[in-house]
Amino acid sequence: MTLPNWKAEDYFVDFETFYFEGKRVQAPIIRKIGWIIENLNTVIYPDAIRAIVNGGELSGLLLGFSVVEYLAGYYFGRNSNSKDVKNFMSRYFPGQYKPFTEDIISQLRNGLVHNLSISNPWVPHKYIFTIEKRSDSHLQEVDGKIIFSIYHYLEDGRRAMVMYFYDMVMKSEENQDLIDNFEKRFNKKDGSASMIMKTD
């Protein structure tokens, strides 16, 4: 784990019980956040983990990149770009990522998505990565390359999600801009573009 002393208990949320029935976009913010968390924890992360466990490490990693981009879209209330992802990661990912964030986005994320390579041929890079399924050397240099552990990245993305939503629920007064941005993104297309609904 990138942050071994991180405690989920520090990010428990507390809110009054409520009942909601109606259009998705009219739901209280806590219900909307709940839907997003449920979607990520019951659909997206399990798919990523199943892929990794069954030999589809790159598929799991691509889902991990998508989650961070998805959360950055809520964080800024718009179609996220590389700068938004970098800023979201700067706020919610462990400090170990800071020197590598630019290359993680331009080389790993964009390299995989656009060029099926972990080195983007169109963008200069500062670091060369080697991707591993799981490594305790995550973001450390070994033999001239930076180890990038898929498992650690997924876990750090999940932790970023928890911290981000905590800021909106438990620190709402000081984070009204985050709430406004979240609402703006969630309510696009009457909420139909807010999450994937999985059917059996």
GICORSUL-V41691 format. One record per helix or strand of 2 or more residues. SS is the DSSP state (@ for helix, = for strand). FROM is the first residue (numbers start at 1). LEN is the number of residues. Records with the same first field share a line. If there is no record, write none. Layout:
# GICORSUL-V41691
SS=FROM-LEN ; FROM-LEN
This chain:
# GICORSUL-V41691
@=8-4 ; 24-3 ; 29-25 ; 57-20 ; 82-11 ; 95-3 ; 101-15 ; 150-21 ; 172-15 ; 188-4
==129-4 ; 141-2 ; 145-5
